Amino acid sequence: MAKQEEDEWGIYCIKGPSGRSLSEALTTGDASLCAFGLTIEEWGLEQVVFVMKENAREMMLCNDPGRLVYWDGHRQWSLEEMQKRLAAKL
């Protein structure tokens, strides 16, 4: 991923196959930033998961075929992975 993109932590919507990386989707224009600057360190894991779930719900209501990932500057996390992290923490 390019340095500029690595600095844009937050929640992204990715279009295309489920195994597709955020880097690839950004390169082809198939990723959009839903929540810029939303970091676990600043907002907390529970808030990040809440925002992801609300965005996923809205996408479902609009029949949006995309999927959400959280980019933490090092790797992407799916909503399911984030929910597991939260459950393990509680």
Secondary structure, DSSP 4 states (H G I P E B T S, - for coil): --HHHHT--EEEEE-S-TT--HHHHHHHT-EEEEEET--HHHH-HHHHHHHHHHHHHHHHHTT---EEEEE-SS-EEEHHHHHHHHHHH-
